[in-house]
Amino acid sequence: MKHKLLIAFLLGIFSLVNQEVSGQGASARTEATQSFCGNTGAFIVTPETGCAPMTVNVKNRVPKPENLTYAFRFDRNQNTPPSLSETTQDSSFTYPTPGTYTILQYGSAGGTGFSACADVTVKETRGPKGELITCPNGKAMVTLGDDPVTKAYDVVTINWGDGKTVDVNLKTNTAAFFENTYKPGSFPAITLKGSYTNSVCNAEASTTTLTAAGAQSLSSIRIRAVEMPEDGNAKVIYDGMDGIETKVYVAKGNGEFAFTNQSRQTGGVQSVSVPSLDPKAVYRFQLRSTDICGNVITSPIVSSVVIKEGRLSLDEIISLEWETESNTDGEVEFQLKRNGAVIFTIPPGKRSYEDTDVKCGNTYRYEIVTIINNDVRSYSAPISLAPKSSAPGDITNAVVTVNDNNTIGTKVELSGEGLTSEYNLVVERALLGSTNFEVVSPANNQSLQWDDTNVNTSQNSYCYRFQYENACKMKSPSFSTPVCSILLTTNTPDIVWNPEAPFISTVETYTLQQVDDGGNVVNETPKGLSTNHTLDLASQSDFGYRIEAKSSDGNFTSLSNVLNFRSEAILLIPDAFTPNGDAYNERFEVKAYFVKDFKMSVFSRWGEVVYHSEDIAEGWDGNIKTGKAPGGYYLYKIEATNATGQTVVKNGSFLLIR
């Protein structure tokens, strides 16, 4: 209980100190952290420095202490009191292992708490560590250990057992190992002993007798990367070993290895340049190192890799191929880089790739990286390539269609080589019969179906010709054969179209197409080279007509405008007739189409009905009840009902000529 009260008392002291230094910066905070090691206590430690295991004795110097307590392994940096298990009221303590330790003393006297700290140093006495390698030729090599026991000493003495010794100052030494030569097959005991510059514990330090290990391992000496730049000065990056000379060898293709005059004897990551190589050739690289026994140890072989343009040649496709020789540890994969970024990972058995994500007008930089087992890389020299294209041919398939009074649609079909993802389809137009063609398509026209809306198809016919320019700025050798529009007109019941041929070459045939409201062809009538057609209106209902013309080679097509006819009553009424017996124009006959019911009355100038009929097939022969009607003007009234029940009334006059 008294111990806990004392701890609480000390915490109170610590809190007060912390409050006093708050806001005074980093140094104040450090003082607060170390407040357990106060200066109000007092004790003597014997000894302050000694050899492990070391027993220390403490002697209190505070008069009349109460609850005198020690913590022999106190951490000066901790800001909490030691736990009960870490404290004792004993005045002695044994440190079994070397190190620097802090002893905390605390207690109370006269109702006031006190504390103090003192440091002790325990020196290492265990024998240093090392590795011994012996060779049949009498050579021996000692490598000192990189461990806390060995590093604890200032000096390690190597006793070769033949009267020779080597004192190694561990604070300044840079040698990786130490050698001695004996008569072949005769090796005495080789020992290590540590010492301190102040001679403390030198007598107590233990001696280590080394046991020869197997052959020296140089497996850590290996190539990590081969980089082949454009200038052919290859870079070889490898892991070296201190004191072991490592030479870089190279072989072209699968030829014999040759020394590059590049060598190092340092450890860690090394980088050497092998100049004057051909970046378009494949080389193999290897490291050769000689161990203490004179054995030449070779590293795994790493091959360079060469990327080049492939043999495949297609429009806007860059074909790539690469070459490499076998790597000792085997390939994992290839990584293809374009403009510095990996675009494809390829299994080791494949040696080619077609890059389709390219466009004419751009240049691309490619590299190939060989990924080899054990995290080894081989980088090719980069190459820069631009996509190619064949020259496009002339356009040989085109269609021209009259869509309405102000629009003509054009459509071309492309085939052959030289076609790219982006292009410019040039469309030129001229009036039918003229050779003054002008460009009417927009710049960089990307549409194979382009509508010309700056036309008047009810008045004129127009001719169009086409030229293709690909993304590589290669054009068709010439413009296509012109294709002209067809102007279809009607003089019911006849329809006619312009006699001028829509092609420079001869027309193979005209075809009359009957189309429905959706523009679908429901019937076709061959017309040969005729440019007119008479419709049988009496047998029709709703319909539309257009003319299709085909060139003699079948590659070019012209489609006229569509003439639409509807089932509305059509009445064709003459304005005169001559009943004179010459068998020509003897009757006043009305032609009616799409008529269901028909009534016609003829009146004299005084309004008297002189003729009436409900038969559309009959006509007035010019006679009345009293004989022949006199010549002159007569009036008519016609009432007709079409198929939909709508009534059409026509009134007018005509002339009877005697």
C-alpha positions as CSV (number, residue, x, y, z in Angstrom):
1,M,0.0,0.0,0.0
2,K,2.9,2.4,0.9
3,H,4.4,1.7,-2.5
4,K,1.3,2.6,-4.3
5,L,1.0,5.8,-2.3
6,L,4.6,6.7,-3.1
7,I,3.9,6.1,-6.8
8,A,0.9,8.4,-6.6
9,F,3.1,11.0,-4.9
10,L,5.7,10.8,-7.6
11,L,3.0,11.1,-10.3
12,G,1.9,14.3,-8.6
13,I,5.4,15.6,-8.8
14,F,5.5,14.7,-12.4
15,S,2.2,16.5,-13.1
16,L,3.5,19.7,-11.4
17,V,6.7,19.6,-13.4
18,N,4.7,19.1,-16.6
19,Q,2.4,22.0,-15.9
20,E,5.4,24.3,-15.1
21,V,7.1,23.6,-18.5
22,S,3.9,23.6,-20.7
23,G,4.1,26.1,-23.5
24,Q,7.9,26.3,-23.4
25,G,8.7,24.3,-26.6
26,A,10.3,21.0,-27.3
27,S,13.1,21.2,-24.7
28,A,10.4,21.8,-22.0
29,R,8.5,18.7,-23.2
30,T,11.7,16.7,-23.0
31,E,12.3,17.7,-19.4
32,A,8.8,16.7,-18.6
33,T,9.3,13.3,-20.2
34,Q,12.4,12.8,-18.1
35,S,10.9,14.1,-14.8
36,F,11.1,10.7,-13.2
37,C,14.9,10.9,-13.2
38,G,15.0,13.8,-10.8
39,N,17.9,15.2,-8.8
40,T,16.4,15.0,-5.4
41,G,17.6,11.5,-4.7
42,A,21.2,10.2,-4.3
43,F,22.9,6.9,-4.6
44,I,26.2,5.3,-5.6
45,V,26.5,2.4,-8.1
46,T,29.3,-0.1,-8.0
47,P,30.6,-0.9,-10.6
48,E,29.4,1.6,-13.2
49,T,31.1,-0.4,-16.0
50,G,31.8,-4.1,-16.1
51,C,31.6,-7.3,-18.0
52,A,28.6,-9.5,-18.6
53,P,27.2,-11.0,-16.5
54,M,27.7,-8.0,-14.2
55,T,26.3,-7.6,-10.6
56,V,25.9,-4.1,-9.4
57,N,25.4,-2.8,-5.8
58,V,23.7,0.5,-5.0
59,K,24.2,2.5,-1.8
60,N,21.6,5.1,-0.8
61,R,22.9,8.6,0.1
62,V,19.5,10.1,1.2
63,P,19.2,10.4,5.0
64,K,16.4,8.6,6.7
65,P,14.6,7.3,3.6
66,E,11.2,5.7,3.6
67,N,10.0,3.2,1.1
68,L,13.3,3.2,-0.7
69,T,12.8,1.5,-4.1
70,Y,14.9,0.8,-7.2
71,A,14.0,0.0,-10.8
72,F,17.2,-1.5,-12.4
73,R,15.9,-1.5,-16.0
74,F,14.2,1.8,-16.2
75,D,13.6,3.5,-19.6
76,R,14.6,7.2,-19.4
77,N,12.1,8.0,-22.1
78,Q,9.0,6.6,-20.5
79,N,6.6,9.0,-18.9
80,T,4.8,6.5,-16.7
81,P,6.1,5.1,-13.4
82,P,7.6,1.6,-13.4
83,S,5.3,-1.3,-12.7
84,L,5.4,-3.1,-9.3
85,S,7.0,-6.1,-11.0
86,E,9.9,-3.9,-12.4
87,T,10.8,-2.6,-8.9
88,T,12.6,-3.9,-5.9
89,Q,13.9,-2.8,-2.5
90,D,17.0,-4.9,-3.0
91,S,20.4,-3.1,-3.2
92,S,21.9,-5.5,-5.8
93,F,21.1,-6.7,-9.3
94,T,22.8,-8.9,-11.9
95,Y,22.7,-8.0,-15.7
96,P,23.2,-11.2,-17.7
97,T,23.6,-9.5,-21.1
98,P,25.5,-6.5,-22.3
99,G,24.0,-3.1,-22.8
100,T,23.5,0.3,-21.2
101,Y,20.9,0.4,-18.4
102,T,19.3,3.1,-16.3
103,I,18.7,2.6,-12.5
104,L,15.8,4.6,-11.0
105,Q,15.9,5.4,-7.3
106,Y,12.8,6.8,-5.6
107,G,11.3,7.1,-2.1
108,S,10.4,9.7,0.5
109,A,12.1,11.5,3.3
110,G,10.5,13.8,5.8
111,G,7.2,13.6,3.9
112,T,8.8,14.6,0.6
113,G,9.3,12.3,-2.4
114,F,12.7,12.1,-4.1
115,S,14.1,10.4,-7.2
116,A,17.3,10.0,-9.1
117,C,18.8,8.0,-12.0
118,A,22.2,6.6,-12.8
119,D,23.5,4.6,-15.9
120,V,25.6,1.5,-16.0
121,T,27.4,-0.1,-18.9
122,V,27.6,-3.9,-19.3
123,K,30.3,-5.0,-21.8
124,E,30.0,-7.9,-24.2
125,T,32.1,-10.9,-23.4
126,R,30.8,-13.6,-25.7
127,G,33.0,-14.5,-28.6
128,P,32.5,-12.6,-31.9
129,K,31.0,-14.4,-34.9
130,G,32.5,-15.1,-38.3
131,E,32.5,-17.4,-41.3
132,L,35.5,-19.4,-42.5
133,I,35.9,-20.8,-46.0
134,T,38.9,-22.9,-46.8
135,C,40.1,-24.1,-50.3
136,P,42.1,-27.1,-51.4
137,N,44.8,-24.7,-52.7
138,G,45.5,-23.6,-49.1
139,K,43.6,-20.3,-49.1
140,A,41.4,-19.4,-46.2
141,M,38.9,-16.5,-46.0
142,V,37.2,-15.1,-42.9
143,T,34.2,-12.9,-43.0
144,L,33.2,-11.2,-39.8
145,G,29.6,-11.4,-38.6
146,D,27.2,-8.5,-39.0
147,D,25.5,-9.2,-35.6
148,P,25.2,-7.4,-32.3
149,V,27.7,-9.5,-30.5
150,T,30.5,-8.9,-33.0
151,K,29.6,-5.2,-33.4
152,A,29.8,-4.7,-29.6
153,Y,33.6,-4.8,-29.7
154,D,35.9,-2.1,-30.9
155,V,38.4,-4.5,-32.4
156,V,38.2,-8.1,-33.5
157,T,41.5,-10.0,-33.7
158,I,41.8,-12.8,-36.3
159,N,44.4,-15.3,-35.2
160,W,45.3,-17.4,-38.2
161,G,47.0,-20.0,-36.1
162,D,50.3,-19.8,-37.9
163,G,51.7,-16.9,-35.9
164,K,49.9,-14.3,-38.0
165,T,47.1,-12.1,-36.6
166,V,44.9,-9.3,-38.0
167,D,43.4,-6.6,-35.8
168,V,40.1,-5.4,-37.4
169,N,38.9,-2.0,-36.2
170,L,35.1,-2.4,-36.5
171,K,34.6,1.4,-36.4
172,T,36.7,2.1,-39.5
173,N,37.0,-1.3,-41.4
174,T,35.6,-1.4,-44.9
175,A,37.0,-4.8,-46.0
176,A,34.4,-7.5,-46.8
177,F,36.7,-10.4,-45.8
178,F,40.2,-11.3,-44.9
179,E,42.5,-13.9,-46.4
180,N,45.5,-16.0,-45.5
181,T,47.3,-18.7,-47.3
182,Y,48.6,-22.0,-45.9
183,K,50.2,-25.1,-47.4
184,P,47.5,-27.0,-49.3
185,G,45.5,-29.3,-47.0
186,S,47.0,-27.9,-43.8
187,F,44.7,-25.5,-41.8
188,P,45.4,-24.8,-38.1
189,A,42.7,-23.5,-35.7
190,I,41.6,-20.1,-36.7
191,T,40.1,-18.0,-33.8
192,L,38.4,-14.7,-33.3
193,K,38.6,-12.5,-30.1
194,G,37.0,-9.2,-29.4
195,S,38.5,-6.3,-27.4
196,Y,37.8,-2.8,-26.3
197,T,40.1,0.2,-26.6
198,N,39.9,1.0,-22.9
199,S,41.0,-2.6,-22.1
200,V,37.9,-3.1,-19.9
201,C,36.7,-6.8,-20.1
202,N,39.4,-7.7,-22.6
203,A,40.6,-10.5,-20.3
204,E,37.0,-11.7,-19.8
205,A,36.1,-11.8,-23.5
206,S,35.6,-15.3,-25.0
207,T,37.5,-16.7,-28.0
208,T,35.6,-18.1,-31.0
209,T,37.1,-21.0,-32.9
210,L,35.9,-21.0,-36.5
211,T,34.8,-24.1,-38.3
212,A,35.3,-24.2,-42.1
213,A,32.1,-24.0,-44.1
214,G,31.5,-25.3,-47.6
215,A,32.3,-23.5,-50.9
216,Q,31.7,-19.8,-51.0
217,S,28.3,-18.9,-52.3
218,L,28.1,-16.3,-55.1
219,S,24.5,-16.9,-56.0
220,S,23.6,-13.4,-54.9
221,I,25.7,-12.0,-57.8
222,R,23.1,-11.9,-60.7
223,I,21.8,-9.6,-63.4
224,R,18.7,-7.7,-62.5
225,A,18.1,-5.7,-65.7
226,V,19.4,-5.2,-69.2
227,E,18.5,-1.9,-70.9
228,M,19.2,-1.4,-74.6
229,P,19.0,2.3,-75.6
230,E,18.8,3.7,-79.1
231,D,22.5,4.6,-79.1
232,G,23.6,1.0,-78.5
233,N,25.3,1.7,-75.1
234,A,23.7,-1.1,-73.2
235,K,23.2,-0.8,-69.5
236,V,23.6,-3.9,-67.3
237,I,22.3,-3.6,-63.7
238,Y,23.3,-6.3,-61.3
239,D,23.9,-7.2,-57.7
240,G,27.6,-7.4,-56.7
241,M,29.4,-8.6,-53.6
242,D,32.1,-6.8,-51.7
243,G,35.6,-8.0,-52.5
244,I,34.5,-10.4,-55.3
245,E,35.6,-9.2,-58.7
246,T,32.6,-9.5,-61.1
247,K,33.2,-9.3,-64.9
248,V,30.5,-8.6,-67.4
249,Y,30.5,-10.7,-70.6
250,V,28.5,-10.4,-73.8
251,A,27.7,-12.6,-76.8
252,K,26.0,-11.6,-80.0
253,G,23.1,-13.9,-80.8
254,N,24.1,-17.4,-79.7
255,G,27.8,-16.8,-80.3
256,E,30.7,-17.0,-77.9
257,F,30.9,-14.8,-74.9
258,A,33.5,-12.1,-74.8
259,F,34.7,-9.9,-71.8
260,T,33.5,-6.3,-72.1
261,N,36.3,-4.8,-70.0
262,Q,33.7,-3.9,-67.4
263,S,34.3,-5.2,-63.9
264,R,33.6,-4.3,-60.3
265,Q,34.5,-5.5,-56.8
266,T,31.9,-3.7,-54.8
267,G,28.7,-5.0,-53.3
268,G,25.1,-3.8,-53.7
269,V,23.4,-2.7,-56.9
270,Q,25.9,-2.0,-59.7
271,S,25.3,-0.4,-63.1
272,V,27.8,-0.7,-66.0
273,S,27.6,0.4,-69.6
274,V,28.6,-1.8,-72.5
275,P,29.2,0.6,-75.4
276,S,29.0,0.4,-79.2
277,L,26.4,-2.4,-79.5
278,D,23.9,-2.6,-82.4
279,P,20.5,-1.8,-80.9
280,K,18.9,-3.8,-83.7
281,A,20.8,-7.0,-82.8
282,V,20.2,-9.5,-79.9
283,Y,22.9,-10.0,-77.3
284,R,23.2,-12.3,-74.3
285,F,24.8,-11.0,-71.1
286,Q,26.4,-13.0,-68.3
287,L,28.4,-12.2,-65.1
288,R,31.5,-14.2,-64.2
289,S,32.9,-14.0,-60.6
290,T,35.9,-15.8,-59.1
291,D,35.6,-17.0,-55.5
292,I,38.4,-17.3,-53.0
293,C,39.2,-20.8,-54.1
294,G,39.7,-19.7,-57.7
295,N,36.4,-21.2,-59.0
296,V,34.7,-19.1,-61.7
297,I,31.0,-18.8,-61.0
298,T,28.7,-17.8,-63.8
299,S,25.4,-16.0,-63.3
300,P,22.1,-16.8,-65.2
301,I,22.1,-15.5,-68.8
302,V,19.9,-12.5,-69.6
303,S,19.2,-11.8,-73.3
304,S,18.4,-8.4,-74.8
305,V,15.3,-8.1,-76.9
306,V,14.8,-6.2,-80.2
307,I,11.5,-4.9,-81.4
308,K,10.9,-4.1,-85.1
309,E,8.2,-3.4,-87.6
310,G,6.4,-6.6,-88.7
311,R,5.9,-7.9,-92.1
312,L,2.2,-7.6,-92.2
313,S,1.0,-4.4,-93.9
314,L,-2.6,-3.3,-93.5
315,D,-4.3,0.1,-93.5
316,E,-3.9,1.9,-90.2
317,I,-2.5,-1.2,-88.5
318,I,1.1,-1.2,-87.1
319,S,2.6,-4.7,-87.2
320,L,5.2,-5.4,-84.6
321,E,7.7,-8.3,-84.2
322,W,10.4,-8.9,-81.6
323,E,13.4,-11.2,-81.2
324,T,15.3,-12.5,-78.2
325,E,17.5,-15.4,-77.2
326,S,16.8,-17.9,-74.4
327,N,17.1,-16.7,-70.8
328,T,18.5,-19.1,-68.3
329,D,15.6,-18.6,-65.8
330,G,12.9,-18.6,-68.5
331,E,10.5,-15.9,-69.6
332,V,7.2,-15.1,-67.8
333,E,5.7,-12.8,-70.3
334,F,6.4,-9.9,-72.7
335,Q,5.0,-6.4,-72.1
336,L,4.4,-4.1,-75.1
337,K,4.7,-0.4,-74.4
338,R,3.3,2.3,-76.6
339,N,4.4,5.9,-75.8
340,G,5.6,4.7,-72.3
341,A,2.4,2.8,-71.3
342,V,1.9,-0.9,-71.3
343,I,-0.8,-1.7,-73.9
344,F,-0.7,-5.5,-74.0
345,T,0.8,-8.4,-72.0
346,I,1.8,-11.3,-74.2
347,P,2.6,-14.9,-73.3
348,P,6.3,-15.9,-73.8
349,G,5.6,-18.1,-76.8
350,K,4.2,-15.3,-79.0
351,R,6.6,-12.9,-80.9
352,S,4.2,-10.5,-82.8
353,Y,1.4,-8.1,-82.3
354,E,-0.9,-6.0,-84.5
355,D,-1.7,-2.6,-83.0
356,T,-5.1,-1.5,-84.4
357,D,-5.6,1.5,-82.1
358,V,-3.6,3.8,-84.3
359,K,-4.4,6.6,-86.8
360,C,-2.6,8.0,-89.8
361,G,-0.9,11.3,-89.1
362,N,0.5,10.1,-85.7
363,T,3.8,8.6,-84.8
364,Y,4.0,6.0,-82.0
365,R,7.0,4.9,-79.9
366,Y,7.1,1.2,-79.0
367,E,9.2,-0.8,-76.6
368,I,9.1,-4.5,-75.6
369,V,10.0,-5.6,-72.1
370,T,10.9,-9.2,-71.3
371,I,9.7,-10.3,-67.8
372,I,12.0,-13.1,-66.6
373,N,11.7,-15.3,-63.6
374,N,13.2,-14.0,-60.3
375,D,12.1,-10.5,-61.1
376,V,14.5,-9.8,-63.9
377,R,13.8,-7.4,-66.8
378,S,15.2,-6.8,-70.3
379,Y,14.2,-3.6,-72.1
380,S,14.4,-3.2,-75.9
381,A,15.6,-0.1,-77.6
382,P,12.5,1.9,-78.6
383,I,11.4,2.3,-82.2
384,S,9.1,5.0,-83.7
385,L,6.5,4.0,-86.3
386,A,3.7,5.7,-88.1
387,P,0.7,3.7,-89.6
388,K,0.8,3.2,-93.3
389,S,-1.8,2.9,-96.0
390,S,-2.1,1.8,-99.6
391,A,-3.3,4.3,-102.2
392,P,-7.2,4.1,-102.4
393,G,-8.7,3.2,-105.8
394,D,-11.4,5.1,-107.6
395,I,-14.9,4.9,-106.4
396,T,-16.8,2.5,-108.7
397,N,-20.1,2.1,-106.9
398,A,-22.5,5.0,-106.3
399,V,-26.2,5.7,-106.0
400,V,-28.0,9.1,-106.6
401,T,-31.6,9.4,-105.4
402,V,-34.0,12.3,-105.7
403,N,-35.6,12.5,-102.2
404,D,-37.8,15.6,-102.7
405,N,-37.9,19.0,-104.5
406,N,-34.9,20.3,-102.5
407,T,-32.9,17.2,-101.6
408,I,-30.8,14.7,-103.5
409,G,-29.3,11.8,-101.6
410,T,-25.9,10.4,-102.6
411,K,-24.4,7.1,-101.5
412,V,-21.1,5.4,-102.3
413,E,-19.7,2.0,-101.5
414,L,-16.0,1.5,-100.7
415,S,-13.9,-1.5,-101.4
416,G,-10.2,-2.3,-101.9
417,E,-7.1,-1.1,-100.1
418,G,-6.3,2.3,-98.6
419,L,-9.5,2.6,-96.5
420,T,-8.9,4.2,-93.1
421,S,-11.0,4.8,-90.0
422,E,-11.1,8.6,-90.8
423,Y,-11.4,10.0,-94.3
424,N,-12.7,12.8,-96.5
425,L,-15.3,11.9,-99.1
426,V,-15.3,14.7,-101.6
427,V,-18.6,15.2,-103.5
428,E,-18.8,17.5,-106.5
429,R,-21.9,18.6,-108.4
430,A,-22.7,20.1,-111.8
431,L,-25.9,20.7,-113.7
432,L,-26.8,17.9,-116.1
433,G,-25.0,18.6,-119.4
434,S,-22.3,20.9,-117.8
435,T,-18.7,20.0,-117.0
436,N,-18.3,22.8,-114.3
437,F,-18.2,20.6,-111.2
438,E,-17.9,22.3,-107.8
439,V,-17.3,20.8,-104.4
440,V,-20.6,20.7,-102.4
441,S,-19.6,18.4,-99.5
442,P,-18.3,19.9,-96.2
443,A,-14.6,19.7,-95.3
444,N,-13.5,16.3,-93.9
445,N,-16.8,14.7,-94.9
446,Q,-17.1,11.4,-93.0
447,S,-20.4,10.3,-94.5
448,L,-20.8,7.8,-97.2
449,Q,-24.4,8.8,-97.4
450,W,-24.5,12.5,-98.0
451,D,-27.6,14.7,-98.8
452,D,-27.4,17.7,-101.0
453,T,-30.1,20.1,-99.9
454,N,-29.2,23.0,-102.2
455,V,-31.0,21.8,-105.3
456,N,-34.3,22.3,-107.1
457,T,-35.2,18.9,-108.5
458,S,-38.5,20.0,-110.0
459,Q,-36.6,22.2,-112.4
460,N,-33.2,20.6,-113.0
461,S,-31.2,17.4,-113.0
462,Y,-27.8,17.3,-111.4
463,C,-24.7,15.2,-111.8
464,Y,-22.4,14.1,-109.0
465,R,-18.9,12.6,-108.8
466,F,-16.9,11.4,-105.9
467,Q,-13.3,11.1,-104.7
468,Y,-11.9,9.4,-101.6
469,E,-9.1,10.8,-99.4
470,N,-7.9,8.6,-96.5
471,A,-6.4,9.7,-93.2
472,C,-2.9,9.3,-94.6
473,K,-3.7,12.1,-97.2
474,M,-3.7,9.6,-100.1
475,K,-6.5,10.2,-102.7
476,S,-8.2,8.2,-105.3
477,P,-6.3,8.7,-108.6
478,S,-9.4,10.4,-110.1
479,F,-13.0,11.3,-109.5
480,S,-15.6,8.6,-110.1
481,T,-17.8,8.4,-113.2
482,P,-20.6,11.1,-112.8
483,V,-24.0,9.9,-111.7
484,C,-26.9,12.2,-112.6
485,S,-30.4,12.6,-111.1
486,I,-33.5,11.8,-113.1
487,L,-36.4,14.2,-113.3
488,L,-39.7,12.4,-113.4
489,T,-42.8,14.3,-114.5
490,T,-46.4,13.4,-115.3
491,N,-49.1,14.4,-117.9
492,T,-51.8,12.0,-116.6
493,P,-52.0,9.2,-117.5
494,D,-48.4,9.5,-118.9
495,I,-45.2,9.8,-116.9
496,V,-42.0,10.9,-118.6
497,W,-38.4,11.4,-117.5
498,N,-35.5,13.4,-119.0
499,P,-34.1,11.8,-122.1
500,E,-30.5,12.7,-121.2
501,A,-28.7,9.6,-119.8
502,P,-27.7,9.8,-116.1
503,F,-24.3,8.3,-116.9
504,I,-21.5,9.0,-119.2
505,S,-21.6,5.3,-120.2
506,T,-24.7,3.8,-121.7
507,V,-27.8,3.0,-119.7
508,E,-28.3,-0.7,-119.3
509,T,-32.0,-0.3,-118.6
510,Y,-34.7,1.9,-117.0
511,T,-37.0,0.2,-114.6
512,L,-40.4,1.7,-113.5
513,Q,-40.8,0.9,-109.7
514,Q,-44.1,1.1,-108.0
515,V,-43.6,2.0,-104.3
516,D,-45.8,2.1,-101.2
517,D,-46.1,4.8,-98.7
518,G,-43.0,3.5,-96.9
519,G,-40.9,3.7,-100.1
520,N,-40.8,-0.1,-100.5
521,V,-40.8,-1.4,-104.0
522,V,-44.0,-3.5,-104.6
523,N,-43.7,-4.0,-108.3
524,E,-41.2,-3.4,-111.1
525,T,-41.7,-2.9,-114.8
526,P,-38.7,-3.1,-117.2
527,K,-38.7,-0.1,-119.6
528,G,-35.6,-0.8,-121.6
529,L,-34.3,2.5,-122.9
530,S,-37.8,4.1,-123.1
531,T,-38.2,7.5,-121.3
532,N,-42.0,7.4,-120.9
533,H,-44.8,5.2,-119.6
534,T,-48.6,5.3,-119.7
535,L,-50.3,4.4,-116.5
536,D,-53.5,2.3,-116.2
537,L,-55.1,4.6,-113.7
538,A,-58.5,2.8,-113.8
539,S,-57.0,-0.2,-112.2
540,Q,-55.0,1.6,-109.5
541,S,-55.6,2.8,-106.0
542,D,-53.0,4.6,-103.9
543,F,-49.5,4.3,-105.3
544,G,-46.3,6.0,-106.2
545,Y,-43.9,5.7,-109.1
546,R,-40.2,6.3,-109.6
547,I,-37.6,5.4,-112.2
548,E,-34.4,3.4,-111.6
549,A,-31.6,3.6,-114.0
550,K,-28.6,1.2,-114.0
551,S,-25.3,1.8,-115.8
552,S,-24.1,-0.8,-118.3
553,D,-21.5,-2.1,-115.8
554,G,-24.1,-2.3,-113.1
555,N,-22.0,-0.2,-110.6
556,F,-23.9,3.1,-110.8
557,T,-27.5,3.7,-110.0
558,S,-29.8,6.7,-110.3
559,L,-33.2,6.9,-108.7
560,S,-35.7,9.6,-109.7
561,N,-38.1,11.5,-107.6
562,V,-41.3,9.7,-106.6
563,L,-44.7,10.6,-108.2
564,N,-47.5,9.9,-105.9
565,F,-51.0,9.2,-107.0
566,R,-54.0,8.9,-104.7
567,S,-57.5,7.6,-105.2
568,E,-59.0,11.1,-105.6
569,A,-61.4,11.6,-108.5
570,I,-59.6,12.7,-111.7
571,L,-61.8,14.3,-114.4
572,L,-60.4,15.0,-117.8
573,I,-62.9,17.3,-119.6
574,P,-62.4,18.5,-123.2
575,D,-63.1,22.1,-124.1
576,A,-64.5,21.4,-127.6
577,F,-65.6,18.6,-130.0
578,T,-66.5,18.4,-133.7
579,P,-69.3,15.9,-134.6
580,N,-68.7,16.3,-138.4
581,G,-68.5,12.6,-139.4
582,D,-64.7,12.4,-139.8
583,A,-64.5,9.8,-136.9
584,Y,-62.3,12.1,-134.9
585,N,-63.5,13.9,-131.8
586,E,-67.1,13.1,-132.6
587,R,-68.4,13.1,-129.0
588,F,-68.1,15.3,-125.9
589,E,-66.5,12.6,-123.7
590,V,-65.2,12.9,-120.2
591,K,-62.4,10.7,-118.9
592,A,-62.9,9.9,-115.2
593,Y,-60.5,8.0,-112.9
594,F,-61.1,6.8,-109.4
595,V,-64.8,7.5,-109.8
596,K,-67.5,5.3,-108.2
597,D,-70.7,7.3,-109.2
598,F,-71.0,9.7,-112.2
599,K,-73.7,12.2,-113.4
600,M,-73.3,14.7,-116.2
601,S,-75.8,17.2,-117.6
602,V,-75.3,19.5,-120.6
603,F,-77.2,22.8,-120.8
604,S,-77.9,25.2,-123.6
605,R,-77.1,28.8,-123.2
606,W,-80.6,29.4,-121.9
607,G,-80.3,26.7,-119.2
608,E,-82.2,24.0,-121.0
609,V,-80.9,20.4,-120.4
610,V,-80.0,19.1,-123.8
611,Y,-78.2,15.9,-122.5
612,H,-77.9,13.9,-119.3
613,S,-76.1,10.6,-118.5
614,E,-75.0,8.6,-115.5
615,D,-72.7,6.3,-117.6
616,I,-69.2,7.5,-117.7
617,A,-68.6,5.4,-120.8
618,E,-71.2,7.5,-122.8
619,G,-70.7,10.9,-124.3
620,W,-72.9,13.5,-126.1
621,D,-72.9,13.1,-129.8
622,G,-74.2,16.7,-130.4
623,N,-77.8,15.8,-131.2
624,I,-81.0,16.9,-129.4
625,K,-84.6,15.9,-129.8
626,T,-85.1,18.2,-132.8
627,G,-82.0,17.1,-134.6
628,K,-78.5,18.4,-134.6
629,A,-77.7,20.9,-132.0
630,P,-76.5,24.2,-133.4
631,G,-72.8,25.1,-133.0
632,G,-71.8,27.3,-130.2
633,Y,-71.0,27.2,-126.4
634,Y,-72.8,24.8,-124.1
635,L,-72.6,24.4,-120.3
636,Y,-71.9,21.3,-118.3
637,K,-72.3,20.1,-114.7
638,I,-70.6,16.9,-113.5
639,E,-71.1,15.3,-110.2
640,A,-68.8,12.4,-109.3
641,T,-68.2,10.3,-106.1
642,N,-64.8,8.8,-105.5
643,A,-64.0,5.5,-103.7
644,T,-64.0,7.1,-100.3
645,G,-67.5,8.6,-100.8
646,Q,-66.4,12.2,-101.4
647,T,-68.4,14.1,-104.1
648,V,-66.6,16.2,-106.7
649,V,-68.7,18.8,-108.7
650,K,-67.3,20.4,-111.9
651,N,-69.0,23.2,-113.8
652,G,-67.8,24.7,-117.0
653,S,-68.4,25.3,-120.8
654,F,-67.2,23.8,-124.0
655,L,-67.6,24.6,-127.7
656,L,-69.6,22.5,-130.2
657,I,-68.1,23.1,-133.7
658,R,-70.1,22.4,-136.8
